[in-house]
Amino acid sequence: MNPSALSPDQIELQARARELAAGPVTRRAAEVDRTEQYPWDNVELLKDARLIGMTIPKQYGGQGKGWLDAVLAIEALSSACAVTGRIAVETNMGAISAVMAYGSEEQKKMAADMVLAGDKPAICITEPDAGSDANGMTTRADKKGNRYVLNGRKHWITGGGVSRLHLIFAKVYDEKGTFEGIGGFLAIRDETKGLKITKREPTMGLRGIPEAVIDLEDMDVPPSALVIPPRGLKKGFADLMTAYNSQRVGAATVALGIADGAYRLALDWSEKRHQFGRPINEFQGLQWKLADMSIRLSAARALVYNAARSGEGGFPDMLMAAQAKVFTSESAIQIVNEALQFFGARGYSRELPLERMARDVRMFTIGGGTAEVLRNVVAGALLKKKLPQTRDGWDKA
Ligand SMILES: Cc1cc2nc3c(=O)[nH]c(=O)nc-3n(C[C@H](O)[C@H](O)[C@H](O)COP(=O)(O)OP(=O)(O)OC[C@H]3O[C@@H](n4cnc5c(N)ncnc54)[C@H](O)[C@@H]3O)c2cc1C
């Protein structure tokens, strides 16, 4: 995007994030990947640079920034370390934005305080038998007297084991066992009885953030833990999906940042590396690769920034968020793969960041809605209809 389209505040914010990314975040990135340890020291750096909880409204201690502000920071950080970029996503978008939109005063204050202190909230939707078909979740919340009791299993929960605040989605049943809809509940690890982290997934990339299985065994919470109340299957689910559009833009931004980082490494190397007596960027085959990479990056950046802008004062537009995530995630995989190719054998070495970037970027056509399912979202929006997904048709889901 033309930098002049950014406000002076946004340019300053971007410069602050770029400085952090180029310095300490770059220095730690390989170690975070190798040790698979959550980078708590980077969390402190993000806090000091005021890049955490930016989107939280001022009355709750945040800065009341917009999605594009968050995107600028996430893009810069992700070009150096995707794990740190994801921490910036989840402390500005996702669960925290859902609580800020739908929560009670008490919930907003609690969530804001936790995030601003450095907690990265976890959003718990996916289950072993309910991935793309989140409607098919079987985790249930049964009303028992003045409590809800939750039972079920969530998996691939980002931050499981390091996050304290959890936003957990379940099918809600009243005291007579009548289904009321999907609701979202707040729970705090080590405080809420029955919330157990039972496995860490051995992931291909993004290894500095745990992906975990979470078992809910008679997890007991008061009705005040409900953030997104059940209002029939479609409504509770619609609220969840509306809030999730910010997370999708965030995920697209991490992919954009990784691709941008890889592209810039390739551009630089293409001048330094000589073969056949000349820099390799004098070969037209490689010039065209660089041209294609830069075109894809510019297009992805425009989609992501526009999707972010569409959400000012609310959540990003569903169609724009889905388009941005599909295009950016797929383009980023191609760009990183091409960038690695520029380095020849060196690109395949763990001593350079390209192989880590190739592993990290692969996630973004999967998590937060797969590229296939998001194409369904795009098609549904274009055709202005809910496309049947189950054999019986959507309405019976
Ligand atoms: C690193 C990572 C982090 C994650 N973090 C979280 C998290 O924090 N919280 C959370 O709740 N979840 C999280 N997830 C889960 C993620 O959202 C799911 O993996 C995703 O929604 C897909 O579900 P699934 O893996 O069960 O795949 P499936 O739904 O089993 O899909 C398998 C394949 O079928 C395709 N497919 C399915 N339905 C259709 C259809 N209707 N049309 C065309 N193709 C279709 C899919 O695109 C995919 O290619 C994370 C995943 C990863 C990899």
PDBQT file of the ligand as one rigid body, heavy atoms in Angstrom, charges set to zero:
ROOT
HETATM    1  C1  LIG A 401      -1.802 -24.404  13.891  1.00  0.00    +0.000 C 
HETATM    2  C2  LIG A 401      -3.281 -24.460  14.078  1.00  0.00    +0.000 A 
HETATM    3  C3  LIG A 401      -3.878 -23.661  15.042  1.00  0.00    +0.000 A 
HETATM    4  C4  LIG A 401      -5.243 -23.761  15.293  1.00  0.00    +0.000 A 
HETATM    5  N1  LIG A 401      -5.771 -23.010  16.305  1.00  0.00    +0.000 NA
HETATM    6  C5  LIG A 401      -7.063 -23.179  16.643  1.00  0.00    +0.000 A 
HETATM    7  C6  LIG A 401      -7.606 -22.510  17.799  1.00  0.00    +0.000 A 
HETATM    8  O1  LIG A 401      -6.918 -21.752  18.474  1.00  0.00    +0.000 OA
HETATM    9  N2  LIG A 401      -8.883 -22.742  18.134  1.00  0.00    +0.000 N 
HETATM   10  C7  LIG A 401      -9.675 -23.583  17.427  1.00  0.00    +0.000 A 
HETATM   11  O2  LIG A 401     -10.833 -23.736  17.794  1.00  0.00    +0.000 OA
HETATM   12  N3  LIG A 401      -9.201 -24.240  16.341  1.00  0.00    +0.000 NA
HETATM   13  C8  LIG A 401      -7.913 -24.071  15.935  1.00  0.00    +0.000 A 
HETATM   14  N4  LIG A 401      -7.393 -24.746  14.855  1.00  0.00    +0.000 N 
HETATM   15  C9  LIG A 401      -8.233 -25.686  14.150  1.00  0.00    +0.000 C 
HETATM   16  C10 LIG A 401      -8.643 -25.216  12.771  1.00  0.00    +0.000 C 
HETATM   17  O3  LIG A 401      -9.542 -24.147  12.842  1.00  0.00    +0.000 OA
HETATM   18  C11 LIG A 401      -9.183 -26.424  12.020  1.00  0.00    +0.000 C 
HETATM   19  O4  LIG A 401      -8.068 -27.266  11.783  1.00  0.00    +0.000 OA
HETATM   20  C12 LIG A 401      -9.881 -26.077  10.721  1.00  0.00    +0.000 C 
HETATM   21  O5  LIG A 401     -11.096 -25.421  10.967  1.00  0.00    +0.000 OA
HETATM   22  C13 LIG A 401     -10.136 -27.334   9.861  1.00  0.00    +0.000 C 
HETATM   23  O6  LIG A 401     -10.713 -28.350  10.600  1.00  0.00    +0.000 OA
HETATM   24  P1  LIG A 401     -10.069 -29.826  10.534  1.00  0.00    +0.000 P 
HETATM   25  O7  LIG A 401      -8.623 -29.720  10.818  1.00  0.00    +0.000 OA
HETATM   26  O8  LIG A 401     -10.880 -30.701  11.416  1.00  0.00    +0.000 OA
HETATM   27  O9  LIG A 401     -10.219 -30.277   9.014  1.00  0.00    +0.000 OA
HETATM   28  P2  LIG A 401     -11.521 -30.945   8.340  1.00  0.00    +0.000 P 
HETATM   29  O10 LIG A 401     -12.710 -30.121   8.640  1.00  0.00    +0.000 OA
HETATM   30  O11 LIG A 401     -11.550 -32.390   8.734  1.00  0.00    +0.000 OA
HETATM   31  O12 LIG A 401     -11.209 -30.822   6.806  1.00  0.00    +0.000 OA
HETATM   32  C14 LIG A 401     -10.420 -31.786   6.092  1.00  0.00    +0.000 C 
HETATM   33  C15 LIG A 401     -10.333 -31.318   4.640  1.00  0.00    +0.000 C 
HETATM   34  O13 LIG A 401     -11.646 -31.298   4.058  1.00  0.00    +0.000 OA
HETATM   35  C16 LIG A 401     -11.917 -30.026   3.514  1.00  0.00    +0.000 C 
HETATM   36  N5  LIG A 401     -13.338 -29.702   3.678  1.00  0.00    +0.000 N 
HETATM   37  C17 LIG A 401     -14.105 -29.858   4.788  1.00  0.00    +0.000 A 
HETATM   38  N6  LIG A 401     -15.355 -29.427   4.556  1.00  0.00    +0.000 NA
HETATM   39  C18 LIG A 401     -15.389 -28.985   3.274  1.00  0.00    +0.000 A 
HETATM   40  C19 LIG A 401     -16.392 -28.413   2.423  1.00  0.00    +0.000 A 
HETATM   41  N7  LIG A 401     -17.622 -28.183   2.874  1.00  0.00    +0.000 N 
HETATM   42  N8  LIG A 401     -16.070 -28.083   1.151  1.00  0.00    +0.000 NA
HETATM   43  C20 LIG A 401     -14.800 -28.298   0.682  1.00  0.00    +0.000 A 
HETATM   44  N9  LIG A 401     -13.802 -28.817   1.441  1.00  0.00    +0.000 NA
HETATM   45  C21 LIG A 401     -14.093 -29.161   2.715  1.00  0.00    +0.000 A 
HETATM   46  C22 LIG A 401     -11.043 -29.063   4.329  1.00  0.00    +0.000 C 
HETATM   47  O14 LIG A 401     -10.810 -27.855   3.634  1.00  0.00    +0.000 OA
HETATM   48  C23 LIG A 401      -9.780 -29.903   4.513  1.00  0.00    +0.000 C 
HETATM   49  O15 LIG A 401      -8.968 -29.796   3.384  1.00  0.00    +0.000 OA
HETATM   50  C24 LIG A 401      -6.048 -24.643  14.547  1.00  0.00    +0.000 A 
HETATM   51  C25 LIG A 401      -5.443 -25.402  13.533  1.00  0.00    +0.000 A 
HETATM   52  C26 LIG A 401      -4.090 -25.323  13.297  1.00  0.00    +0.000 A 
HETATM   53  C27 LIG A 401      -3.458 -26.170  12.230  1.00  0.00    +0.000 C 
ENDROOT
TORSDOF 0
